[in-house]
Amino acid sequence: MSDLSIRRARPEDVPGITACVCAAYLHYIERIGRQPGPMLKDYADTVRQCQVHVAVQDHAVAGVIVLQLTDEGFYLDNVAVHPSVKGSGIGRRLLELAELEARRQGYASIYLATHELMTENRALYLRIGYVEYDHRVVNGFPRVFFRKSLS
């Protein structure tokens, strides 16, 4: 992972972002019965409207994180790591970046949501200090919401 860099996404990263997200979420289609929400997004629009960072390795997008400011606070909308580099620490580095960015922008916490059937994600978020606080249906997907204090 010596040539890994994390930087703000640019319009030319959109095909790599889309491919990375689709590869990362592909295995969930069978479990939830349809494509997960992140696979359906228009990432050209997302890069224009949100704070998106990419982890680039060997000149390819290996990971992506999408951050937004909402009425509820600093929102980690999506974090995805290409399956070919899963377990290499890219996801951890992207999550750390999200927390640093939330603090930099003056937020005392960060929140996120995941599909209720993505049990691995739910367990990970609990392990790294997030607390479950709500269940909602968003765009037809049953979602579990988590928040982490940054103080």
C-alpha positions in Angstrom: 0.0 0.0 0.0 3.0 2.2 -0.4 1.6 4.3 -3.3 -1.8 4.9 -1.7 -3.0 8.5 -1.7 -6.2 10.0 -0.4 -7.5 13.1 -2.0 -10.6 15.1 -2.9 -12.5 13.5 -5.8 -12.4 15.1 -9.2 -14.9 14.8 -12.1 -12.6 12.4 -13.9 -12.7 10.0 -10.9 -16.4 9.3 -11.4 -16.0 6.1 -13.5 -13.6 4.7 -10.9 -15.8 5.8 -8.0 -18.8 4.1 -9.6 -16.9 0.9 -10.3 -15.5 0.8 -6.8 -18.9 1.3 -5.1 -20.6 -1.3 -7.4 -17.8 -3.8 -6.7 -18.0 -3.2 -3.0 -21.8 -3.6 -2.7 -22.3 -6.3 -5.3 -22.4 -9.2 -2.8 -25.3 -7.5 -1.0 -27.7 -7.8 -3.9 -28.7 -11.4 -3.2 -29.1 -10.7 0.6 -31.3 -7.6 0.3 -33.1 -8.6 -2.9 -32.0 -5.6 -5.0 -29.2 -3.3 -5.7 -28.2 -1.3 -2.5 -28.8 2.4 -2.6 -25.1 3.3 -3.2 -25.1 1.3 -6.4 -27.9 3.5 -7.8 -26.4 6.9 -7.2 -25.2 9.3 -9.9 -21.6 9.8 -8.8 -21.1 12.7 -11.2 -23.8 14.6 -9.3 -22.5 13.3 -5.9 -19.0 14.6 -6.6 -20.5 18.0 -7.6 -22.8 18.3 -4.5 -21.0 16.4 -1.7 -17.6 16.2 -0.1 -16.1 13.1 -1.8 -12.6 11.7 -1.2 -11.0 8.8 -3.0 -8.2 6.5 -2.0 -6.1 5.9 -5.1 -3.7 3.0 -5.5 -1.9 2.0 -8.6 -3.7 4.9 -10.4 -7.1 3.4 -9.7 -9.8 4.2 -7.2 -9.5 1.7 -4.4 -11.9 3.4 -1.9 -14.3 6.2 -1.7 -16.0 8.2 1.1 -19.0 10.5 0.7 -19.6 13.2 3.3 -22.5 15.6 3.6 -23.8 18.3 5.9 -27.5 17.7 6.8 -30.1 19.1 9.2 -29.0 16.3 11.6 -25.3 17.1 11.4 -22.2 15.7 9.7 -23.3 12.7 7.7 -21.1 9.9 6.5 -23.2 9.0 3.5 -21.1 6.1 2.1 -17.8 4.4 2.5 -16.7 1.8 0.0 -13.5 -0.2 -0.5 -12.9 -2.3 -3.6 -13.0 -6.0 -2.7 -9.5 -6.5 -4.2 -8.0 -4.4 -1.4 -10.4 -5.2 1.4 -8.6 -5.6 4.8 -5.7 -3.4 3.8 -6.6 -0.5 6.0 -8.1 1.7 3.3 -11.5 1.7 4.9 -10.1 2.6 8.3 -8.1 5.5 6.8 -11.2 6.8 5.1 -13.3 6.6 8.3 -10.5 8.4 10.2 -10.6 11.1 7.5 -14.3 11.5 7.9 -13.9 12.1 11.7 -11.1 14.6 11.2 -13.2 16.4 8.6 -16.2 16.6 10.9 -14.0 17.9 13.8 -12.4 20.4 11.4 -15.8 21.7 10.5 -16.8 22.1 14.1 -19.0 19.1 14.6 -19.0 17.2 17.9 -20.4 14.0 16.3 -20.7 12.2 13.1 -23.6 10.0 12.0 -24.3 7.3 9.3 -26.8 4.8 8.2 -26.6 1.3 6.8 -29.1 -1.2 5.5 -30.5 -3.3 8.4 -29.4 -6.5 6.6 -25.7 -5.4 6.3 -24.9 -7.0 9.6 -21.1 -6.8 9.0 -21.3 -3.0 8.7 -23.5 -2.8 11.8 -21.0 -4.8 13.8 -18.1 -2.8 12.5 -19.7 0.6 13.4 -20.4 -0.6 17.0 -16.8 -1.8 17.3 -15.4 1.5 16.4 -17.5 3.6 18.7 -20.7 4.3 16.9 -24.0 4.0 18.9 -27.2 2.8 17.2 -30.0 5.4 17.7 -32.7 5.0 15.1 -34.4 2.8 12.5 -36.0 4.4 9.4 -37.1 3.5 5.9 -35.2 5.7 3.5 -36.0 5.5 -0.3 -37.6 2.1 0.3 -34.5 0.7 2.2 -34.8 -0.2 6.0 -31.9 1.6 7.5 -30.2 1.6 10.9 -28.7 4.9 12.1 -25.6 5.3 14.2 -23.8 8.3 15.7 -20.3 8.7 17.1 -19.3 11.4 19.5 -16.0 13.0 18.5 -15.2 14.6 21.8 
